[in-house]
Amino acid sequence: MLLETHADVHDEMSGPKERARNMGKKKSKLFYLCVVDSDKKVFSVEGPMTNDESWNEAVCKAQAAGRSVHCFSAQGQSDRATIEKSYAAQTSFTAKEAGSVIALHHYLD
């Protein structure tokens, strides 16, 4: 599968101490983040970025407000169009403009 869920980003072979040491650290490589609205069957590709903390916070706040949204990183992909085409083919969801599924300014202080 081209895309992996955000929860799968941590190396399965590393132990709890290694994962704890890496939590909260900024990612150093550029990556894209897919933000998905399951109710509306749409998604957007955000980035490239090295840190998705603000997006994760916004998604959690949107979920707390009752929205059916989630996000995941598109590891190893460096082209927005390829990511959009692949995820649309996998899900039949519609790609939307970056920033249109979740507006960061709406959910972050």
C-alpha positions as CSV (number, residue, x, y, z in Angstrom):
1,M,0.0,0.0,0.0
2,L,1.3,3.4,-1.0
3,L,0.2,5.2,2.1
4,E,0.6,4.3,5.8
5,T,-1.4,5.5,8.7
6,H,0.1,8.0,11.1
7,A,0.2,5.4,13.9
8,D,2.4,3.2,11.7
9,V,5.2,5.8,11.3
10,H,7.2,4.5,14.3
11,D,9.6,1.8,13.6
12,E,8.1,-1.5,14.8
13,M,11.6,-2.9,15.7
14,S,12.4,-0.1,18.1
15,G,11.7,-0.7,21.8
16,P,9.6,1.4,24.2
17,K,12.6,3.5,25.4
18,E,13.6,4.4,21.8
19,R,10.0,5.4,20.9
20,A,9.7,7.5,24.1
21,R,13.0,9.2,23.3
22,N,11.7,10.1,19.8
23,M,8.3,11.3,20.8
24,G,7.9,15.0,20.5
25,K,10.9,15.4,18.3
26,K,10.4,17.1,15.0
27,K,10.7,14.9,11.9
28,S,13.8,15.9,9.8
29,K,12.7,14.7,6.4
30,L,10.1,16.5,4.3
31,F,6.8,14.6,4.0
32,Y,3.2,15.2,3.0
33,L,0.2,14.7,5.2
34,C,-3.2,13.5,4.1
35,V,-6.2,15.0,5.9
36,V,-9.4,13.0,5.4
37,D,-13.1,13.8,6.0
38,S,-14.8,10.4,6.0
39,D,-18.3,11.9,6.1
40,K,-17.8,14.1,3.1
41,K,-15.6,11.6,1.3
42,V,-12.9,14.2,0.6
43,F,-9.2,14.6,1.5
44,S,-6.5,17.1,1.1
45,V,-2.7,16.7,0.8
46,E,-0.8,19.1,3.0
47,G,2.8,20.0,2.9
48,P,5.5,19.3,2.3
49,M,6.4,19.6,6.0
50,T,8.8,18.4,8.6
51,N,6.5,18.6,11.6
52,D,2.8,17.6,11.7
53,E,2.1,18.5,15.4
54,S,-0.2,21.4,14.5
55,W,-2.1,19.3,12.1
56,N,-2.5,16.5,14.6
57,E,-3.8,19.0,17.2
58,A,-6.3,20.5,14.7
59,V,-7.6,17.1,13.7
60,C,-8.0,16.0,17.4
61,K,-10.0,19.2,18.1
62,A,-12.1,18.7,15.0
63,Q,-12.8,15.1,16.1
64,A,-13.8,16.4,19.6
65,A,-16.2,18.8,17.9
66,G,-17.8,15.8,16.2
67,R,-16.2,15.7,12.8
68,S,-15.2,12.4,11.3
69,V,-11.7,13.3,10.2
70,H,-8.2,11.8,10.5
71,C,-4.8,12.3,9.1
72,F,-1.8,10.2,8.1
73,S,1.6,10.8,6.5
74,A,2.4,9.8,3.0
75,Q,5.8,8.3,3.7
76,G,8.3,8.2,0.9
77,Q,6.2,10.2,-1.5
78,S,7.5,13.5,-2.8
79,D,4.8,14.5,-5.3
80,R,1.4,15.9,-4.3
81,A,-0.3,14.8,-7.6
82,T,0.9,11.2,-7.2
83,I,-0.4,11.0,-3.6
84,E,-3.8,12.5,-4.6
85,K,-4.2,10.1,-7.5
86,S,-3.2,7.1,-5.4
87,Y,-5.4,7.9,-2.4
88,A,-8.4,8.8,-4.7
89,A,-8.0,5.4,-6.5
90,Q,-7.8,3.5,-3.2
91,T,-10.8,5.2,-1.6
92,S,-12.9,6.9,-4.3
93,F,-12.7,10.0,-2.2
94,T,-12.3,13.4,-3.9
95,A,-9.1,15.4,-3.6
96,K,-9.6,19.0,-2.4
97,E,-7.3,22.0,-2.3
98,A,-4.7,22.1,0.5
99,G,-6.1,23.6,3.7
100,S,-9.8,23.0,2.7
101,V,-10.6,19.9,4.8
102,I,-9.2,21.3,8.0
103,A,-8.4,25.0,8.4
104,L,-5.6,25.2,10.9
105,H,-6.5,28.8,12.0
106,H,-10.0,27.6,13.0
107,Y,-8.8,24.9,15.4
108,L,-5.6,26.3,16.8
109,D,-5.2,29.2,19.2
